[in-house]
Amino acid sequence: MTDIQQIVLAKRPEGDVTADCFRAESVSLPALAEGQILIAQRFLSLDPYMRPRMTELRSYTPPFELDKPLTGGSVGEVVESKNPRFAKGDIVMGMLNWATHTVHDGKGLRKIDAAGVPLSAHLGVLGMPSFTAWYGIKHICKPKAGETVFVSAATGAVGQVAGQLAKLAGARVVGCAGDEQKCQWAVREAGYDACFNHKTESDVGAVLDKLCPQGIDADFENVGGRIFHAVFARLNNFGRVAFCGAISEYQDATPMAGPEKMFTIVQRRLTLQGFIVSDHVALMGEFVNEVGGLVASGKLKSRETVIDGLTKAPEAFMGLLKGENFGKLVVKVG
């Protein structure tokens, strides 16, 4: 038997996620059965999309179960194996428990090459967030030289890559972030043409009119709410929206109404597409080749926030929902 630490969903949040929604436990894992492996977690990814699953919304399946470990993208090391596909010492990534160790049947896990980049990079710039940015920009936004692309949450795990990919395609790129330091990084390091602090700007529409005088051709949407409403009103004919998140609305007790004048979709021949990147895993190889090359050549930059210790994961997750992280947020487990 193996003694481990894990964090479970203690109760479903009502409004904001609070500390009492989580409970840390010490448990003993049974011996491995045939076909199973024991994984020691190294890094755990914290993702805002976990928030709707905590409230058991029907559109987010499967929801997290009460009194069961939360799960998320993780990188770990196989420390014991009774599965012929995996050997002790293999580095794997997949959906694992919020725990120091996870027993797994190996299905859905992917072996990764641990050489060359930090393990945490496989959860960020070489992982699902960057894959999300790549798919949304390349297959939905499809920016062209001279067009204007807007990216909300411009320095988040997804947004920081989306903006750079749009810029590499020749577009003018404008974004927003939650503080001045993030905005400065977006312009100086990530190559954005402009970035504004959405927490200090009371009139988002006026700022967009100033920074996007020719309107907006494509929107990579992470935030939703009043920011998306302002962007929607300024989309040009044949504008495209890649809708991958709405973090400003995740903790609202009452869903926010959609933008006014929805007939605009018809008048301007807009394309609004929501997507979940796990539907497109067949393209993962193409993504790794393209974006991995950009990272290796220094053409794509990224930031991450690393929190040390599994017990700090709940606090870090609550901070994530308030925009306290800079770039990809990961927890160093072991």
Salt bridges, closest charged atoms under 4 A:
ASP20 OD2 - LYS11 NZ 3.18
GLU25 OE2 - ARG23 NH2 2.95
GLU56 OE1 - ARG12 NE 3.31
ASP67 OD1 - ARG23 NH2 3.05
GLU77 OE1 - ARG42 NH2 2.96
ASP90 OD2 - LYS111 NZ 3.50
ASP105 OD1 - HIS104 ND1 3.45
GLU147 OE1 - ARG240 NH2 2.70
GLU189 OE1 - LYS301 NZ 3.16
ASP193 OD2 - LYS167 NZ 2.77
ASP209 OD1 - ARG234 NE 2.71
GLU286 OE2 - LYS138 NZ 3.10
GLU290 OE1 - LYS138 NZ 2.97
